[in-house]
Amino acid sequence: MPSTLTSQLVDFIIGCLGSPTRQAAQSVTLRFLEVGAGTGGTTAELAESLDKLHKSGRTKVEYVFTDISSTMLLGEFDVIHGTIDVIHGTNCVHATKNIVVTTRHIRQMLNDDGFMALLEITRVVDWLDLVFGLLDGWWLSDDGRSYPLQSAESWMEILREAGFGAAMFSRGSSEEANTQQLLVGCNYTYPGLPDGGFMRKPAASPLFKKETVVYKEVKGVQIQADIFFPATTAPARRPMPIALMVHGVGYMTLSRQTVRPHQTAHLLANGILPVSLDYRLCPEANIVDGAMADVRDAVVRARRSLPSLVSSKSIMVDPEQIVVIGWSTGGHLAIDARSELLLSILIDPRGFALSLMLNGGLQKGSRVVEDLVKEKPSTEGQASVCPTARLRAGQYKTPTFIIPGDADELAMFKDAVQFHGEMVSRGIKSGFLHVKNGVHIHDLRLKTETKAWEEQVAPGYRFLFEVLDLD
């Protein structure tokens, strides 16, 4: 995907240079500036195309590229202010403290007819958080953004605020085309364009409305949850069961915002109120005193406080019907939540990660991650977080549906099979969906009423609806 979209960026820029206006100005040297050149992947492809134009005599080119170093833009700002024709960058401008200020500086370096072309990831991609979310630079922003990556529509507002005259973005019918998109901002204002020259996504009906609440506070740390309400409120035939949704990715990163929106909407469409949970992450807190305790407390809070909290929205909930839905490590936390019903995709923590999870609870100036990894977790500690151990001890009787993939690169498929077998042998109501060739996050982009949804997700929800006795 990245190489294909880099070519799209290059084709766009070269196409702009081929316009009649540009061709009429062959005697003028076009000045290019690349921000955040990194390892030079975009630089190499664009420079090759520009070199061909230069050698053909069609266009004279001056090309400057930068990256974070002592030769970064600050040393050149006064020289190049207002003189650049094209500024471009790939997956870098989002990684700044203030994205509006950064794009405003870029605009000020452009001449009156210049434009900026950025290639940016514009939607949440879980593995990026797993890799880059552990680095301080990923969370560098202090401009009010709750997440470093922004949607294409949000970028349009950012460029408007930065003072660009017009802006647009690429889009297509494929998932890849709408995951990493080309964002273009022009200094020139084009009269008569709709929406003031700033492209918008076609209006769509909202799937739901959301309200964020604090469900727990520990030593000044507020732990939040998102409650999802129907986009339009209609009289309910019966009080709504509650679905607590627990995100995954190793107990160490991500947040409540990474639950599946189409599965959230599916719950609402079937008369269930979804609530997405944050919880404390390892190693700042160990898994028992942190994540597990938080999810258990969320179940208690949902029973005691949620009915009155949502009554102002003309919604009634049934606090005696609570289901917990977990993805990845969220499936593990869901099993420990002690609710009435569970839909789970399991992951088996092992190796050094288990040490971090059980030995965590860092205090500033004391233990470091290296110490936690070296300390082997006790047998008792491992058993306390092991779903199969709890099942064999007679401590788990919750109706549970498990959806594992046999090509899962993180969770052991055989462990899910074993856990389901143990439930069956003990007469616990359960279900199991074997997803053939299913990888760890096989359901990430699935939408309802598709063949993949029916094969990989729908049976689990039908199990929930049956146990909840929903029509």
Solvent accessible surface area in square Angstrom, and as a share of the most:
residue,aa,sasa,rsa
1,M,86,0.39
2,P,85,0.53
3,S,83,0.53
4,T,93,0.54
5,L,15,0.08
6,T,15,0.09
7,S,40,0.25
8,Q,65,0.29
9,L,0,0.00
10,V,6,0.04
11,D,97,0.50
12,F,50,0.21
13,I,0,0.00
14,I,43,0.22
15,G,50,0.49
16,C,39,0.24
17,L,5,0.03
18,G,26,0.25
19,S,38,0.25
20,P,112,0.71
21,T,107,0.62
22,R,50,0.18
23,Q,81,0.36
24,A,93,0.72
25,A,36,0.28
26,Q,83,0.37
27,S,94,0.61
28,V,81,0.47
29,T,59,0.35
30,L,9,0.05
31,R,58,0.21
32,F,1,0.01
33,L,3,0.01
34,E,2,0.01
35,V,7,0.04
36,G,19,0.18
37,A,11,0.08
38,G,54,0.52
39,T,148,0.86
40,G,21,0.20
41,G,54,0.52
42,T,11,0.06
43,T,19,0.11
44,A,67,0.52
45,E,60,0.27
46,L,0,0.00
47,A,39,0.30
48,E,103,0.46
49,S,30,0.20
50,L,5,0.02
51,D,59,0.31
52,K,133,0.56
53,L,12,0.06
54,H,86,0.38
55,K,157,0.67
56,S,70,0.45
57,G,52,0.50
58,R,108,0.40
59,T,14,0.08
60,K,103,0.44
61,V,30,0.17
62,E,70,0.31
63,Y,55,0.21
64,V,64,0.37
65,F,122,0.51
66,T,10,0.06
67,D,58,0.30
68,I,155,0.79
69,S,63,0.41
70,S,119,0.77
71,T,103,0.60
72,M,57,0.26
73,L,27,0.13
74,L,161,0.80
75,G,67,0.64
76,E,78,0.35
77,F,54,0.23
78,D,131,0.68
79,V,107,0.62
80,I,12,0.06
81,H,92,0.41
82,G,31,0.30
83,T,54,0.31
84,I,5,0.02
85,D,11,0.06
86,V,0,0.00
87,I,0,0.00
88,H,0,0.00
89,G,1,0.01
90,T,33,0.19
91,N,55,0.28
92,C,28,0.17
93,V,5,0.03
94,H,14,0.06
95,A,47,0.37
96,T,32,0.19
97,K,119,0.50
98,N,51,0.26
99,I,3,0.02
100,V,20,0.12
101,V,56,0.32
102,T,32,0.18
103,T,0,0.00
104,R,78,0.28
105,H,82,0.37
106,I,4,0.02
107,R,55,0.20
108,Q,59,0.26
109,M,1,0.00
110,L,5,0.03
111,N,39,0.20
112,D,121,0.63
113,D,96,0.50
114,G,1,0.01
115,F,14,0.06
116,M,0,0.00
117,A,0,0.00
118,L,1,0.00
119,L,1,0.00
120,E,1,0.01
121,I,23,0.12
122,T,8,0.05
123,R,78,0.28
124,V,50,0.28
125,V,21,0.12
126,D,10,0.05
127,W,142,0.50
128,L,10,0.05
129,D,0,0.00
130,L,74,0.37
131,V,79,0.45
132,F,80,0.33
133,G,10,0.10
134,L,113,0.56
135,L,103,0.51
136,D,134,0.69
137,G,41,0.40
138,W,26,0.09
139,W,115,0.40
140,L,74,0.37
141,S,31,0.20
142,D,108,0.56
143,D,44,0.23
144,G,78,0.75
145,R,38,0.14
146,S,86,0.56
147,Y,33,0.13
148,P,7,0.04
149,L,12,0.06
150,Q,31,0.14
151,S,44,0.28
152,A,4,0.03
153,E,58,0.26
154,S,41,0.27
155,W,0,0.00
156,M,4,0.02
157,E,76,0.34
158,I,17,0.08
159,L,0,0.00
160,R,87,0.32
161,E,115,0.52
162,A,1,0.00
163,G,40,0.39
164,F,8,0.03
165,G,11,0.11
166,A,5,0.04
167,A,5,0.04
168,M,85,0.38
169,F,12,0.05
170,S,25,0.16
171,R,118,0.43
172,G,35,0.34
173,S,128,0.83
174,S,52,0.33
175,E,81,0.36
176,E,93,0.42
177,A,27,0.21
178,N,48,0.25
179,T,10,0.06
180,Q,2,0.01
181,Q,10,0.05
182,L,8,0.04
183,L,0,0.00
184,V,3,0.02
185,G,0,0.00
186,C,25,0.15
187,N,33,0.17
188,Y,110,0.42
189,T,83,0.48
190,Y,99,0.38
191,P,117,0.73
192,G,84,0.81
193,L,83,0.41
194,P,106,0.67
195,D,74,0.38
196,G,52,0.50
197,G,8,0.08
198,F,9,0.04
199,M,55,0.25
200,R,124,0.45
201,K,123,0.52
202,P,86,0.54
203,A,109,0.85
204,A,87,0.67
205,S,102,0.66
206,P,91,0.57
207,L,89,0.44
208,F,43,0.18
209,K,103,0.43
210,K,113,0.48
211,E,61,0.27
212,T,59,0.34
213,V,26,0.15
214,V,51,0.29
215,Y,18,0.07
216,K,38,0.16
217,E,102,0.46
218,V,35,0.20
219,K,190,0.81
220,G,61,0.58
221,V,82,0.47
222,Q,106,0.47
223,I,6,0.03
224,Q,58,0.26
225,A,2,0.02
226,D,2,0.01
227,I,2,0.01
228,F,11,0.04
229,F,10,0.04
230,P,31,0.20
231,A,33,0.26
232,T,114,0.66
233,T,68,0.39
234,A,74,0.57
235,P,137,0.86
236,A,56,0.44
237,R,208,0.76
238,R,89,0.33
239,P,57,0.36
240,M,16,0.07
241,P,1,0.00
242,I,0,0.00
243,A,0,0.00
244,L,2,0.01
245,M,0,0.00
246,V,0,0.00
247,H,6,0.03
248,G,5,0.05
249,V,23,0.13
250,G,20,0.19
251,Y,0,0.00
252,M,44,0.20
253,T,6,0.04
254,L,20,0.10
255,S,34,0.22
256,R,25,0.09
257,Q,80,0.36
258,T,17,0.10
259,V,13,0.08
260,R,17,0.06
261,P,67,0.42
262,H,55,0.24
263,Q,3,0.02
264,T,0,0.00
265,A,19,0.15
266,H,39,0.17
267,L,0,0.00
268,L,20,0.10
269,A,86,0.67
270,N,53,0.27
271,G,30,0.29
272,I,0,0.00
273,L,0,0.00
274,P,0,0.00
275,V,8,0.05
276,S,0,0.00
277,L,3,0.01
278,D,25,0.13
279,Y,11,0.04
280,R,53,0.19
281,L,50,0.25
282,C,3,0.02
283,P,18,0.11
284,E,114,0.51
285,A,14,0.11
286,N,26,0.13
287,I,1,0.01
288,V,54,0.31
289,D,88,0.45
290,G,0,0.00
291,A,1,0.01
292,M,3,0.01
293,A,27,0.21
294,D,0,0.00
295,V,1,0.00
296,R,67,0.24
297,D,56,0.29
298,A,4,0.03
299,V,3,0.02
300,V,59,0.34
301,R,90,0.33
302,A,6,0.05
303,R,73,0.27
304,R,192,0.70
305,S,32,0.20
306,L,11,0.06
307,P,40,0.25
308,S,84,0.54
309,L,69,0.34
310,V,0,0.00
311,S,65,0.42
312,S,95,0.61
313,K,83,0.35
314,S,91,0.59
315,I,9,0.05
316,M,115,0.51
317,V,12,0.07
318,D,37,0.19
319,P,37,0.23
320,E,122,0.55
321,Q,39,0.17
322,I,0,0.00
323,V,0,0.00
324,V,0,0.00
325,I,2,0.01
326,G,2,0.02
327,W,11,0.04
328,S,9,0.06
329,T,1,0.00
330,G,0,0.00
331,G,0,0.00
332,H,6,0.03
333,L,1,0.00
334,A,3,0.02
335,I,2,0.01
336,D,5,0.03
337,A,3,0.02
338,R,139,0.51
339,S,9,0.06
340,E,73,0.33
341,L,1,0.01
342,L,1,0.00
343,L,8,0.04
344,S,0,0.00
345,I,12,0.06
346,L,21,0.11
347,I,25,0.12
348,D,48,0.25
349,P,25,0.15
350,R,122,0.45
351,G,58,0.55
352,F,134,0.56
353,A,23,0.18
354,L,21,0.11
355,S,7,0.04
356,L,11,0.05
357,M,6,0.03
358,L,26,0.13
359,N,18,0.09
360,G,7,0.07
361,G,32,0.30
362,L,42,0.21
363,Q,115,0.51
364,K,210,0.89
365,G,84,0.81
366,S,63,0.41
367,R,102,0.37
368,V,81,0.46
369,V,69,0.40
370,E,105,0.47
371,D,62,0.32
372,L,1,0.01
373,V,55,0.31
374,K,147,0.62
375,E,81,0.36
376,K,169,0.72
377,P,16,0.10
378,S,63,0.41
379,T,106,0.62
380,E,131,0.59
381,G,19,0.18
382,Q,62,0.28
383,A,47,0.36
384,S,55,0.36
385,V,8,0.05
386,C,49,0.29
387,P,26,0.17
388,T,21,0.12
389,A,34,0.26
390,R,23,0.08
391,L,0,0.00
392,R,129,0.47
393,A,66,0.51
394,G,44,0.42
395,Q,116,0.52
396,Y,6,0.02
397,K,153,0.65
398,T,17,0.10
399,P,30,0.19
400,T,0,0.00
401,F,15,0.06
402,I,0,0.00
403,I,5,0.03
404,P,8,0.05
405,G,1,0.01
406,D,61,0.32
407,A,48,0.37
408,D,20,0.11
409,E,113,0.50
410,L,83,0.41
411,A,8,0.06
412,M,69,0.31
413,F,49,0.21
414,K,137,0.58
415,D,35,0.18
416,A,3,0.03
417,V,68,0.39
418,Q,85,0.38
419,F,3,0.01
420,H,41,0.18
421,G,37,0.35
422,E,28,0.12
423,M,0,0.00
424,V,86,0.49
425,S,86,0.56
426,R,109,0.40
427,G,69,0.66
428,I,19,0.10
429,K,98,0.41
430,S,28,0.18
431,G,10,0.10
432,F,55,0.23
433,L,30,0.15
434,H,79,0.35
435,V,6,0.04
436,K,157,0.66
437,N,126,0.65
438,G,4,0.04
439,V,70,0.40
440,H,14,0.06
441,I,53,0.27
442,H,24,0.11
443,D,2,0.01
444,L,34,0.17
445,R,72,0.26
446,L,27,0.14
447,K,109,0.46
448,T,46,0.27
449,E,173,0.78
450,T,61,0.35
451,K,156,0.66
452,A,32,0.25
453,W,10,0.03
454,E,81,0.36
455,E,93,0.42
456,Q,36,0.16
457,V,5,0.03
458,A,6,0.05
459,P,33,0.21
460,G,0,0.00
461,Y,1,0.00
462,R,125,0.46
463,F,20,0.08
464,L,0,0.00
465,F,26,0.11
466,E,117,0.53
467,V,47,0.27
468,L,6,0.03
469,D,110,0.57
470,L,28,0.14
471,D,158,0.82
